[in-house]
Amino acid sequence: MTPGVLRELERRGRIGALEPLVSGGAVEVLEPSGAELEAARSASASVGDMPRLSEVDLEVLAVALGLSSRGLRVYILTNDISIQNVAARLGIPSSGPAVGRRRPIRWIYYCPGCGRSFSSPPGDLLCPACGTRLRRKPRGTAPLP
């Protein structure tokens, strides 16, 4: 797990059962490198999922990428489709509600108010023309690395 995951669990009061595993060495807390984080950011931007991922999500993807690049078998279990999508782009197997999808989805963001579409949405996900919250839909699949 990453330091961010540990902080989220502590903040939600869910660290109790995991604490003995961390202190006993059964669960390791790993910090991603800057290069690994940048690769995760780049992959998430390339498929359009960057606005939907938190810094902790990116940490998890970066650590998985780092472990995978060292020859370890890595598998991400998550119900977050954006994490699965970016993991597929990075070549990391994952599982959740989109089981069986092998190619990452590229998203297009659109404004249901005025109909404009954006391949790179503004950070606040609000339409710059009319202020309506943007939505996303699949644009197609992205090529695998």
ZADOLUM-22350 format. One line per field, with one value per residue: residue number from 1; residue in one letter; y, x, z of N, C-alpha, C, O in turn. Coordinates in steps of 0.2 Angstrom, whole numbers. Layout:
! residues N
kelo <- NUM_...
mipa <- A_...
n_north <- Y_...
n_east <- X_...
n_up <- Z_...
ca_north <- Y_...
ca_east <- X_...
ca_up <- Z_...
c_north <- Y_...
c_east <- X_...
c_up <- Z_...
o_north <- Y_...
o_east <- X_...
o_up <- Z_...
//
This chain:
! residues 145
kelo <- 1_2_3_4_5_6_7_8_9_10_11_12_13_14_15_16_17_18_19_20_21_22_23_24_25_26_27_28_29_30_31_32_33_34_35_36_37_38_39_40_41_42_43_44_45_46_47_48_49_50_51_52_53_54_55_56_57_58_59_60_61_62_63_64_65_66_67_68_69_70_71_72_73_74_75_76_77_78_79_80_81_82_83_84_85_86_87_88_89_90_91_92_93_94_95_96_97_98_99_100_101_102_103_104_105_106_107_108_109_110_111_112_113_114_115_116_117_118_119_120_121_122_123_124_125_126_127_128_129_130_131_132_133_134_135_136_137_138_139_140_141_142_143_144_145
mipa <- M_T_P_G_V_L_R_E_L_E_R_R_G_R_I_G_A_L_E_P_L_V_S_G_G_A_V_E_V_L_E_P_S_G_A_E_L_E_A_A_R_S_A_S_A_S_V_G_D_M_P_R_L_S_E_V_D_L_E_V_L_A_V_A_L_G_L_S_S_R_G_L_R_V_Y_I_L_T_N_D_I_S_I_Q_N_V_A_A_R_L_G_I_P_S_S_G_P_A_V_G_R_R_R_P_I_R_W_I_Y_Y_C_P_G_C_G_R_S_F_S_S_P_P_G_D_L_L_C_P_A_C_G_T_R_L_R_R_K_P_R_G_T_A_P_L_P
n_north <- -6_12_27_37_29_23_35_38_27_29_41_38_30_16_9_0_-15_-17_-12_-21_-29_-21_-17_-29_-33_-39_-32_-20_-3_7_20_29_33_49_48_37_42_52_45_38_49_54_43_43_55_53_44_51_51_59_69_62_55_54_60_50_39_40_37_24_18_21_15_2_1_3_-8_-18_-15_-19_-33_-40_-48_-40_-35_-26_-24_-16_-6_5_12_21_19_6_8_16_8_-2_5_6_-7_-15_-28_-28_-29_-29_-20_-19_-31_-41_-32_-27_-16_1_14_28_44_57_73_81_95_95_106_116_108_108_99_92_86_88_92_106_109_110_104_111_118_130_139_139_136_124_108_96_81_64_53_37_38_30_16_16_14_0_1
n_east <- 4_1_8_-2_-14_-13_-15_-28_-35_-33_-39_-52_-55_-52_-41_-38_-39_-29_-17_-9_-5_3_13_18_24_18_10_17_22_24_33_30_41_46_47_39_27_25_24_12_3_4_-1_-14_-18_-17_-28_-38_-43_-38_-44_-53_-45_-38_-24_-19_-25_-16_-4_-5_-6_6_15_12_16_30_33_30_39_50_50_41_25_10_-6_-20_-34_-49_-64_-65_-67_-59_-46_-44_-44_-33_-23_-24_-19_-6_-2_-4_-12_-29_-44_-62_-77_-77_-73_-64_-61_-49_-42_-38_-50_-53_-58_-71_-75_-90_-102_-117_-126_-123_-117_-104_-88_-74_-57_-47_-52_-56_-49_-58_-69_-80_-90_-82_-89_-103_-104_-109_-108_-97_-99_-94_-90_-87_-74_-68_-56_-40_-24_-14_1
n_up <- 0_-1_6_6_5_18_26_22_27_40_43_40_51_49_51_61_60_50_55_63_53_45_55_58_46_36_27_17_16_3_-5_-20_-34_-41_-55_-57_-53_-62_-74_-71_-70_-84_-91_-86_-91_-104_-107_-103_-90_-80_-72_-64_-55_-39_-29_-21_-28_-40_-34_-30_-43_-47_-39_-41_-55_-53_-46_-55_-65_-60_-62_-54_-51_-52_-47_-48_-38_-38_-38_-45_-60_-67_-62_-66_-79_-82_-77_-86_-97_-93_-93_-83_-75_-69_-59_-57_-59_-73_-78_-90_-99_-110_-116_-114_-111_-120_-115_-119_-114_-111_-113_-106_-106_-116_-127_-131_-133_-125_-126_-117_-102_-92_-76_-66_-70_-76_-88_-99_-106_-103_-89_-85_-77_-83_-92_-95_-109_-117_-130_-137_-139_-132_-139_-134_-124
ca_north <- 0_18_31_40_24_23_41_38_23_32_47_35_26_9_7_-5_-22_-17_-9_-26_-32_-16_-17_-36_-34_-43_-27_-15_4_9_27_29_38_54_45_32_46_56_40_37_55_54_38_45_61_51_41_56_50_63_73_58_52_58_59_43_34_40_34_16_16_22_9_-4_2_2_-16_-22_-14_-23_-40_-43_-49_-35_-35_-21_-25_-10_-5_11_11_25_16_0_11_19_2_-6_9_5_-14_-18_-31_-26_-32_-25_-21_-20_-37_-43_-26_-27_-10_6_18_35_48_63_76_85_99_93_112_119_103_108_94_93_81_90_96_111_105_110_100_115_121_137_143_141_134_117_103_92_74_60_47_34_41_24_13_18_8_-3_3
ca_east <- 0_5_7_-9_-19_-13_-18_-35_-38_-33_-44_-59_-55_-52_-34_-37_-37_-23_-11_-5_-2_9_18_21_28_14_9_22_20_29_32_32_46_44_46_33_21_24_21_5_0_4_-5_-21_-20_-18_-34_-44_-45_-34_-49_-56_-41_-35_-17_-19_-26_-10_1_-7_-4_14_19_11_20_37_34_29_45_55_49_36_18_6_-13_-24_-41_-53_-70_-64_-66_-54_-40_-43_-43_-26_-19_-24_-14_1_0_-5_-18_-33_-50_-67_-84_-76_-69_-63_-59_-42_-40_-41_-55_-52_-64_-72_-79_-95_-106_-124_-129_-122_-116_-97_-84_-67_-53_-44_-57_-54_-48_-64_-74_-85_-89_-80_-93_-109_-103_-112_-104_-96_-100_-89_-92_-81_-72_-65_-51_-33_-19_-10_8
ca_up <- 0_-1_12_5_7_25_28_21_31_47_43_40_56_47_51_66_58_46_59_65_47_44_60_58_40_31_22_16_14_-2_-8_-27_-36_-45_-62_-58_-52_-68_-79_-70_-73_-91_-93_-85_-95_-111_-108_-101_-83_-75_-68_-60_-50_-33_-29_-19_-34_-44_-30_-31_-49_-48_-35_-45_-61_-51_-44_-61_-69_-57_-63_-49_-53_-49_-49_-44_-36_-37_-41_-48_-67_-69_-60_-70_-86_-82_-76_-93_-101_-91_-94_-76_-74_-64_-59_-54_-62_-80_-80_-97_-104_-110_-119_-110_-114_-120_-114_-121_-109_-115_-109_-108_-107_-123_-132_-132_-131_-124_-125_-111_-99_-87_-70_-61_-74_-78_-95_-99_-110_-99_-82_-83_-75_-88_-91_-100_-112_-121_-136_-141_-135_-133_-140_-128_-124
c_north <- 6_22_35_35_24_29_41_33_25_37_44_30_18_6_1_-12_-22_-15_-15_-29_-27_-17_-24_-37_-37_-38_-22_-8_6_16_27_34_43_52_41_36_50_51_38_43_55_49_40_51_58_47_46_55_54_66_69_54_56_56_52_38_34_36_26_14_16_17_3_-4_0_-5_-20_-21_-17_-31_-43_-43_-45_-36_-30_-23_-19_-10_1_10_15_22_10_3_13_13_-2_-2_7_-2_-18_-21_-29_-29_-28_-26_-22_-26_-39_-38_-26_-20_-4_10_25_39_54_67_81_89_97_100_115_114_103_101_96_87_82_94_101_107_105_107_104_118_128_142_145_139_128_112_98_85_70_54_44_37_35_21_16_12_6_0_-2
c_east <- 4_4_0_-14_-19_-16_-26_-39_-38_-38_-51_-60_-55_-45_-33_-35_-31_-17_-7_-1_4_14_22_25_24_11_14_19_26_28_34_37_43_43_40_27_20_22_14_1_-1_-1_-13_-23_-21_-25_-40_-46_-42_-39_-52_-52_-38_-27_-15_-20_-19_-4_1_-4_3_17_18_15_28_38_34_36_51_54_44_29_14_-1_-16_-31_-44_-59_-70_-62_-60_-47_-39_-41_-35_-21_-18_-19_-7_3_0_-12_-22_-40_-55_-73_-83_-72_-69_-61_-52_-39_-43_-46_-53_-58_-65_-76_-84_-99_-114_-129_-129_-119_-108_-94_-77_-63_-49_-48_-53_-54_-54_-70_-81_-84_-87_-84_-100_-109_-106_-107_-103_-97_-95_-93_-86_-80_-70_-60_-44_-29_-15_-2_13
c_up <- 0_5_12_7_14_28_28_25_38_48_43_46_55_47_56_64_53_50_61_59_45_48_60_51_35_26_23_13_9_-5_-15_-29_-40_-52_-62_-57_-59_-74_-77_-72_-80_-94_-92_-89_-102_-113_-106_-94_-78_-70_-63_-54_-45_-33_-26_-24_-38_-40_-30_-38_-50_-45_-39_-52_-59_-49_-50_-65_-66_-58_-58_-53_-49_-52_-45_-44_-34_-41_-45_-56_-70_-68_-64_-77_-87_-81_-83_-97_-99_-91_-88_-76_-68_-64_-55_-58_-70_-82_-87_-101_-104_-113_-115_-114_-114_-119_-117_-116_-113_-110_-111_-108_-114_-128_-134_-130_-130_-123_-119_-107_-94_-80_-65_-64_-75_-85_-95_-102_-106_-92_-80_-81_-81_-87_-96_-103_-116_-128_-141_-136_-137_-135_-134_-129_-128
o_north <- 6_21_36_38_23_28_43_35_24_37_47_27_14_1_-3_-14_-27_-17_-15_-32_-30_-17_-24_-43_-39_-40_-19_-8_7_18_24_39_42_54_41_35_50_53_38_42_57_51_39_51_61_47_44_58_54_66_71_51_62_52_49_33_28_33_23_9_12_14_-1_-10_-3_-8_-24_-26_-18_-35_-49_-39_-45_-37_-31_-25_-16_-13_3_8_13_23_9_0_11_12_-4_-5_7_-4_-23_-18_-27_-33_-24_-31_-24_-25_-39_-39_-26_-19_-4_11_27_37_57_64_84_87_98_100_116_116_99_99_100_82_77_100_99_103_100_106_102_120_132_148_150_140_126_112_96_83_74_52_47_38_35_22_17_7_10_0_-1
o_east <- 10_-1_-3_-19_-25_-20_-29_-44_-43_-42_-55_-65_-58_-44_-28_-30_-27_-11_-1_4_9_20_28_28_27_11_16_15_31_22_40_38_37_38_37_22_14_17_10_-5_-6_-4_-17_-29_-26_-27_-46_-52_-44_-38_-55_-55_-36_-25_-10_-16_-17_0_6_-1_6_22_22_18_31_43_38_38_56_58_43_27_14_-2_-16_-35_-43_-60_-75_-57_-57_-42_-33_-37_-32_-16_-13_-15_-3_9_3_-17_-20_-41_-54_-74_-87_-67_-75_-60_-49_-33_-48_-45_-50_-63_-59_-81_-81_-100_-116_-134_-134_-119_-106_-96_-75_-65_-47_-48_-48_-58_-55_-75_-86_-79_-90_-84_-102_-114_-107_-102_-108_-96_-91_-97_-82_-85_-70_-59_-43_-30_-14_0_19
o_up <- 1_9_17_10_17_33_32_28_42_53_46_47_58_44_56_67_53_48_60_59_42_46_62_50_29_20_28_9_12_-6_-17_-25_-42_-55_-67_-61_-61_-78_-82_-74_-83_-98_-96_-91_-106_-118_-106_-92_-72_-64_-58_-50_-46_-37_-28_-24_-40_-43_-32_-38_-54_-47_-39_-53_-62_-51_-51_-68_-70_-55_-59_-56_-43_-58_-39_-49_-29_-46_-48_-57_-74_-72_-67_-80_-92_-84_-84_-101_-104_-90_-87_-77_-63_-69_-51_-62_-73_-86_-90_-107_-99_-111_-113_-120_-109_-122_-119_-114_-118_-104_-116_-111_-117_-134_-138_-125_-133_-120_-116_-109_-92_-79_-62_-61_-76_-86_-92_-101_-106_-88_-74_-84_-84_-81_-100_-100_-118_-132_-147_-130_-143_-132_-130_-135_-129
//
